[in-house]
């Protein structure tokens, strides 16, 4: 598998534009294509703004040079011709993705890696009828990927091992933080965890235990302060004198009782969604979302800078 020189971003909504930033800031040439021709015009301003945000935390970043590596094209075939890597970020619709990848497979070089940003559709469903499915896999980012480095690499039963290895290497080379799934799981890792928590949050609000604002505060002022730099297994390990084994041993019965009452698959009826929307929109009107997105992204960059500075662990002997 050759080292990627040219990359195609197919589908340039929020995620596709952010992927373009990831690749261009790392020195790769990027071609952009979308089925909606007007998306190219919107993408340029958005990408430039994203690079400007990154510049505040990466003084060596040359915005003009990065922008010069990005080029919009008029056809899918032109976008993928001669590239080494394709990142598809079109709408989350199975049939549309299936059709798109059949076209990409025909037009892209035979040794190019073809990756989908799908949030929850199994790659085996998308690529089943793609002739070159051995070079196809899911490379699922967290939105926006130029701000949040985690990337989930999920092969299908047909994906060649060298393709998985090359995709993971590329993600590391462009500054992302890849994890690789050993086998397919609907929603991969991040969304399974995120949506399980969201389901229980809906349950707690829907059954009248608390408000949406209470749930958000439990996360931002509680769980997230630890989860920002250590995961749930390490949280348990540090919360018990005997480490993780002591944590599970001491709380096994309490966990069992709570688990029996959890409803991670709690349905979200329209009236509950409307009530939640009204509560949150009262604090953040829909028209103010772009400003709050910019605020969020700035805070994420600041947090990443802090975590990078605080990465050193206490020394210990074994």
Secondary structure, DSSP 8 states (H G I E B T S, - for coil): -----EEEEES-SHHHHHHHHHHHHTT-EEEEE-SSTTHHHHHHHHHHHHHHHHHTT-TT--HHHHHHTEEE-S-HHHHHTT-SEEEE---S-HHHHHHHHHHHHHHS-TT-EEEE--SSS-HHHHHTT-TTGGGEEEEEE-SSTTT--EEEEEE-TT--HHHHHHHHHHHHHTT-EEEEESS--TTTTHHHHHHHHHHHHHHHHHTTS--HHHHHHHIIIIIHHHHTTS-HHHHHHHTSTTHHHHHHHHHHHHHHHHHHH--TT----HHHHHHHHHHHHHHS-GGGHHHHHHHHHHHHHHHHHHHHHT--------
